[in-house]
Amino acid sequence: MFETAARIKPLLVALDDEVPLTEPVTIDKLIELTKRFTSFSDIRLVPMGKSRSIAGSHVAFPEANMVVIFFRACLGHPIGEPNRECPTCRDARFFIAKELSHAFDGDDERTPPGDAEEMLLKETLAGSYSGKQAQADLLGSMWAVEMLFRYHNRVSITGDGTFPAQAQLTASRTSGDYSYFAKQFCVPVVVAELGLRDNVLASMKALRKYVGLPLFHYQPGN
């Protein structure tokens, strides 16, 4: 975890410096930054049909500096112009971000392409996550949250920053409905709820502190 955090750190810093906190992060921006801070200069997105059992996957070709990301696409909206009201758009963004995070995996964390789906499904169903590849896949979800629903957004929302959203958060926690934040940042509802949990924020604060990431970021005018 700490090694990957150190590798992905430049992307997270650049993201906060270059994308206003009030705006959803675009997939194009994530691809641009992934290219900038990894050796992968060729990143391709390939839509999958809804019949696939996995909503997102990737194949890396380090020798060719290429990553191919397969994702369950929304048939009504292009990924470059997602509809915040559309759950499928929000899901697609999350799974693309998750697969992009794997560009920062170490060599021993990458799963051989032919084994990926079977191995990850087996470990996920068993709840073991004993292998480094399965652990990296689990952590990829965490990094996708950080890319799309950024730590600084969430700290602000919980009352330690500049956004006047505490009342909405209280309402969401009372009702269990986090759709307001899901639509605001164009992420799945479960991601909005997970990202705003106190224990998740505390864990990310500790991780950020360990690798030297800023604990709060403020852009004038936000």
Secondary structure, DSSP 8 states (H G I E B T S, - for coil): -HHHHHHHHHHHHHHHHHS-TTS---HHHHHHHHHHHSS--EEEEEEE-TT-SSSEEEEEEGGGTEEEEEEE--SSS-TTS--TT-HHHHHHHHHHHHHHHGGG--GGG---GGGHHHHHHHHHHHT---SHHHHHHHHHHHHHHHHHS-HHHHHIIIIISS-S-HHHHHHHHHH---HHHHHHHT--HHHHHHHT-HHHHHHHHHHHHHHT--S----TT-
